[in-house]
Amino acid sequence: MPSHEDDQPQLGFMFQATPPLRRIWTVRELVGAARARLEREYTDVYVEGEISNHRPADSGHLYFTLKDGDGQLRVVMFRSQARLLRFKPANGMQVIARGRVTIYESRGELQLSAEYLEPKGAGALQVAFEQLKAKLAEEGLFDRERKKPLPAMPKRIGIVTSARGAAVQDMINILRRRHAGVEVLIYPAQVQGDNAAAEVAAGVKYFNRARSVDVIVVARGGGSAEDLAAFNDEALARTIFASEIPIISAVGHETDFTIADFVADLRAPTPSAAAELVIDSQQHIQQRVGDLSDRLVRATRYRLLMAKNRFGELAQHRAMARIRDHIGLRQQRLDEAGFRMHRAMSAAMQFYRRRVDVAATQVRAHDLRRLLSAMRREAESASARLVSAARKGLIQDRARLEHASARLHALSPLNILERGYALVFDAAGNVVKDAAALSAGEQVRTRVARGEFTARVEK
């Protein structure tokens, strides 16, 4: 059995062991190390959650929190990635964020540096479309009362589209077939890609500045939602709304809808349909002109018939009888003047004939040829004076007759009625000249320029 002394060295050996060294971290060092470890371990992760505390900064960075039950994670998306988003994040939106996990050293908080964000259950393009549609609808850009009417017969049509696309060729062929006289101006623009919306807007602005067309067609053939994304641009929508020239949107197929369709004055399901809607065919126009001509002829005949009937009604009134009597009296006076002129001419001719006979008797004693020549000149002069006097008398009588007719027309009740006056007849058909001659309750008949009506006297 070992002695007590033998145990002493062993105990001394055990108590002489050195304690392990401890490392003291600074807060910055520990957070930095944890950050480096996290960033190496979680470089590309997808996180799903609900957005809350969304705070977009003036710098363009986005700050929000992703919540899932009781858990939450702060997220930052820097401007370089945020400007690529096709929708606007909002509180309550369920999204999937992709990025790397890191630690914000100033507060020691775990956060996700997001590089990509997409809505849960719907594509980013669809969400952006719905958001912009709701915004512009609230501002009134889709209101029907703000739509401009299309011209019935445009002489020039402006088309903003790709110059190399099949859509523009189809439109030109249809326009030439429907109406060869219409002029088409094309503004070439990209209809797909990052610069497409700006180029289409530039085409709309160009036609508005130049005032060279009567209507504008914004056209593009069919494609996917990504292909048509340029026509869901807010700046393009506001340019279309501000256009003073009517705009037809013809983008995609019949089932495709874009923001440009809602803002434009008219939506065409396809570019070919836009070519058919923008102008009527020449044959249709000629048919319409013929129909309008027939309607005009029928309306004219109807108006003439109605005027004849009204004239017949007016001719039955005693006022018209008095007018006819005045006209007959003037015609009788004209006839009497003609008779007097005829008698005067006959008397003058007899007088000169007698003088010729006397002269013929006297000529035997003188040079017959000289006397006849003198008498012939005298007779011609007298005949000329007689004719001149007769013409002058006729002109004077005609002037007096025309003057009397003009005065008679001025006094015509019909002419007076055209100036807004009216003829009032009592129950017996007599013209009322004194209101005192009427009694209360008596029914009168009033004749105006176009028609007549009855009324009851109230005093």
Solvent accessible surface area in square Angstrom, and as a share of the most:
residue,aa,sasa,rsa
1,M,230,1.03
2,P,98,0.62
3,S,51,0.33
4,H,131,0.59
5,E,123,0.55
6,D,78,0.40
7,D,58,0.30
8,Q,87,0.39
9,P,93,0.59
10,Q,121,0.54
11,L,89,0.44
12,G,31,0.30
13,F,161,0.67
14,M,131,0.58
15,F,174,0.72
16,Q,146,0.65
17,A,84,0.65
18,T,124,0.72
19,P,112,0.70
20,P,128,0.80
21,L,183,0.91
22,R,207,0.75
23,R,166,0.60
24,I,138,0.70
25,W,102,0.36
26,T,77,0.45
27,V,122,0.70
28,R,182,0.67
29,E,85,0.38
30,L,95,0.47
31,V,25,0.14
32,G,24,0.23
33,A,44,0.34
34,A,40,0.31
35,R,85,0.31
36,A,40,0.31
37,R,157,0.57
38,L,41,0.20
39,E,39,0.18
40,R,165,0.60
41,E,113,0.51
42,Y,97,0.37
43,T,83,0.48
44,D,77,0.40
45,V,33,0.19
46,Y,137,0.52
47,V,39,0.22
48,E,78,0.35
49,G,1,0.01
50,E,66,0.30
51,I,1,0.00
52,S,17,0.11
53,N,95,0.49
54,H,39,0.17
55,R,133,0.48
56,P,85,0.54
57,A,40,0.31
58,D,159,0.82
59,S,52,0.34
60,G,27,0.26
61,H,46,0.21
62,L,19,0.10
63,Y,70,0.27
64,F,6,0.03
65,T,5,0.03
66,L,4,0.02
67,K,81,0.34
68,D,106,0.55
69,G,75,0.72
70,D,155,0.80
71,G,40,0.38
72,Q,133,0.59
73,L,31,0.16
74,R,99,0.36
75,V,4,0.02
76,V,4,0.03
77,M,1,0.00
78,F,87,0.36
79,R,140,0.51
80,S,61,0.39
81,Q,57,0.25
82,A,13,0.10
83,R,178,0.65
84,L,121,0.60
85,L,36,0.18
86,R,132,0.48
87,F,9,0.04
88,K,135,0.57
89,P,13,0.08
90,A,45,0.35
91,N,96,0.49
92,G,49,0.47
93,M,37,0.17
94,Q,76,0.34
95,V,0,0.00
96,I,41,0.21
97,A,0,0.00
98,R,92,0.34
99,G,2,0.02
100,R,86,0.31
101,V,17,0.10
102,T,7,0.04
103,I,22,0.11
104,Y,86,0.33
105,E,57,0.25
106,S,94,0.61
107,R,142,0.52
108,G,43,0.42
109,E,49,0.22
110,L,89,0.44
111,Q,28,0.12
112,L,0,0.00
113,S,9,0.06
114,A,1,0.01
115,E,97,0.43
116,Y,101,0.38
117,L,2,0.01
118,E,58,0.26
119,P,10,0.06
120,K,96,0.41
121,G,83,0.80
122,A,44,0.34
123,G,46,0.45
124,A,24,0.19
125,L,36,0.18
126,Q,90,0.40
127,V,23,0.13
128,A,22,0.17
129,F,25,0.10
130,E,80,0.36
131,Q,56,0.25
132,L,21,0.10
133,K,66,0.28
134,A,64,0.50
135,K,76,0.32
136,L,0,0.00
137,A,47,0.36
138,E,155,0.69
139,E,74,0.33
140,G,7,0.06
141,L,10,0.05
142,F,37,0.15
143,D,49,0.26
144,R,202,0.74
145,E,141,0.63
146,R,122,0.45
147,K,55,0.23
148,K,55,0.23
149,P,118,0.74
150,L,55,0.27
151,P,45,0.28
152,A,77,0.59
153,M,94,0.42
154,P,5,0.03
155,K,162,0.69
156,R,97,0.35
157,I,0,0.00
158,G,0,0.00
159,I,0,0.00
160,V,0,0.00
161,T,3,0.02
162,S,27,0.17
163,A,56,0.43
164,R,225,0.82
165,G,26,0.25
166,A,78,0.61
167,A,16,0.12
168,V,2,0.01
169,Q,95,0.42
170,D,67,0.35
171,M,1,0.01
172,I,25,0.13
173,N,82,0.42
174,I,17,0.09
175,L,1,0.01
176,R,166,0.61
177,R,168,0.61
178,R,56,0.20
179,H,31,0.14
180,A,81,0.63
181,G,65,0.63
182,V,19,0.11
183,E,74,0.33
184,V,39,0.22
185,L,55,0.27
186,I,65,0.33
187,Y,58,0.22
188,P,84,0.53
189,A,8,0.06
190,Q,86,0.38
191,V,19,0.11
192,Q,90,0.40
193,G,48,0.46
194,D,140,0.72
195,N,91,0.46
196,A,0,0.00
197,A,13,0.10
198,A,70,0.54
199,E,57,0.26
200,V,0,0.00
201,A,10,0.08
202,A,40,0.31
203,G,0,0.00
204,V,1,0.01
205,K,104,0.44
206,Y,96,0.36
207,F,2,0.01
208,N,28,0.14
209,R,173,0.63
210,A,48,0.37
211,R,136,0.50
212,S,27,0.17
213,V,10,0.06
214,D,57,0.30
215,V,0,0.00
216,I,0,0.00
217,V,1,0.00
218,V,0,0.00
219,A,0,0.00
220,R,22,0.08
221,G,28,0.26
222,G,28,0.27
223,G,33,0.31
224,S,57,0.37
225,A,64,0.50
226,E,111,0.50
227,D,34,0.18
228,L,10,0.05
229,A,19,0.15
230,A,11,0.09
231,F,1,0.01
232,N,39,0.20
233,D,50,0.26
234,E,53,0.24
235,A,68,0.52
236,L,1,0.01
237,A,2,0.02
238,R,88,0.32
239,T,19,0.11
240,I,4,0.02
241,F,65,0.27
242,A,75,0.58
243,S,7,0.05
244,E,114,0.51
245,I,8,0.04
246,P,18,0.12
247,I,0,0.00
248,I,0,0.00
249,S,0,0.00
250,A,0,0.00
251,V,1,0.00
252,G,1,0.01
253,H,107,0.48
254,E,116,0.52
255,T,119,0.69
256,D,32,0.16
257,F,109,0.46
258,T,1,0.01
259,I,0,0.00
260,A,1,0.00
261,D,8,0.04
262,F,56,0.23
263,V,6,0.03
264,A,2,0.02
265,D,24,0.12
266,L,63,0.31
267,R,61,0.22
268,A,1,0.01
269,P,39,0.25
270,T,41,0.24
271,P,12,0.07
272,S,38,0.25
273,A,21,0.16
274,A,0,0.00
275,A,0,0.00
276,E,79,0.36
277,L,90,0.45
278,V,6,0.04
279,I,3,0.02
280,D,40,0.21
281,S,25,0.16
282,Q,83,0.37
283,Q,143,0.64
284,H,82,0.37
285,I,29,0.15
286,Q,114,0.51
287,Q,113,0.50
288,R,112,0.41
289,V,89,0.51
290,G,32,0.31
291,D,73,0.38
292,L,96,0.48
293,S,53,0.35
294,D,76,0.39
295,R,147,0.54
296,L,123,0.61
297,V,67,0.39
298,R,141,0.51
299,A,49,0.38
300,T,66,0.38
301,R,168,0.61
302,Y,128,0.49
303,R,155,0.57
304,L,118,0.59
305,L,102,0.51
306,M,68,0.30
307,A,44,0.34
308,K,150,0.64
309,N,71,0.36
310,R,67,0.24
311,F,123,0.51
312,G,32,0.31
313,E,88,0.40
314,L,18,0.09
315,A,29,0.22
316,Q,156,0.69
317,H,33,0.15
318,R,137,0.50
319,A,9,0.07
320,M,21,0.09
321,A,33,0.26
322,R,127,0.46
323,I,22,0.11
324,R,124,0.45
325,D,99,0.51
326,H,87,0.39
327,I,74,0.38
328,G,33,0.31
329,L,73,0.36
330,R,65,0.24
331,Q,102,0.45
332,Q,101,0.45
333,R,132,0.48
334,L,66,0.33
335,D,78,0.41
336,E,76,0.34
337,A,12,0.09
338,G,25,0.24
339,F,124,0.52
340,R,132,0.48
341,M,50,0.22
342,H,123,0.55
343,R,146,0.53
344,A,59,0.46
345,M,65,0.29
346,S,43,0.28
347,A,57,0.44
348,A,21,0.17
349,M,96,0.43
350,Q,95,0.42
351,F,94,0.39
352,Y,66,0.25
353,R,130,0.47
354,R,139,0.51
355,R,109,0.40
356,V,71,0.41
357,D,84,0.43
358,V,84,0.48
359,A,15,0.12
360,A,44,0.34
361,T,85,0.49
362,Q,108,0.48
363,V,7,0.04
364,R,188,0.69
365,A,87,0.67
366,H,104,0.46
367,D,70,0.36
368,L,89,0.44
369,R,196,0.72
370,R,147,0.54
371,L,39,0.20
372,L,72,0.36
373,S,37,0.24
374,A,44,0.34
375,M,43,0.19
376,R,137,0.50
377,R,149,0.54
378,E,83,0.37
379,A,42,0.32
380,E,104,0.47
381,S,50,0.32
382,A,4,0.03
383,S,54,0.35
384,A,62,0.48
385,R,142,0.52
386,L,36,0.18
387,V,60,0.35
388,S,68,0.44
389,A,62,0.48
390,A,15,0.12
391,R,159,0.58
392,K,126,0.53
393,G,26,0.25
394,L,70,0.35
395,I,113,0.57
396,Q,82,0.36
397,D,25,0.13
398,R,142,0.52
399,A,55,0.43
400,R,145,0.53
401,L,41,0.20
402,E,108,0.48
403,H,113,0.51
404,A,16,0.12
405,S,54,0.35
406,A,62,0.48
407,R,146,0.53
408,L,29,0.14
409,H,119,0.53
410,A,53,0.41
411,L,127,0.63
412,S,12,0.08
413,P,23,0.15
414,L,49,0.24
415,N,40,0.20
416,I,55,0.28
417,L,5,0.02
418,E,102,0.46
419,R,144,0.53
420,G,70,0.67
421,Y,130,0.49
422,A,46,0.36
423,L,40,0.20
424,V,46,0.26
425,F,7,0.03
426,D,33,0.17
427,A,91,0.70
428,A,79,0.62
429,G,25,0.24
430,N,64,0.33
431,V,52,0.30
432,V,33,0.19
433,K,190,0.81
434,D,83,0.43
435,A,75,0.58
436,A,83,0.64
437,A,81,0.63
438,L,23,0.11
439,S,66,0.43
440,A,69,0.54
441,G,36,0.35
442,E,47,0.21
443,Q,90,0.40
444,V,12,0.07
445,R,66,0.24
446,T,14,0.08
447,R,4,0.01
448,V,48,0.27
449,A,26,0.20
450,R,170,0.62
451,G,24,0.23
452,E,82,0.37
453,F,108,0.45
454,T,82,0.47
455,A,44,0.34
456,R,154,0.56
457,V,24,0.14
458,E,154,0.69
459,K,160,0.68
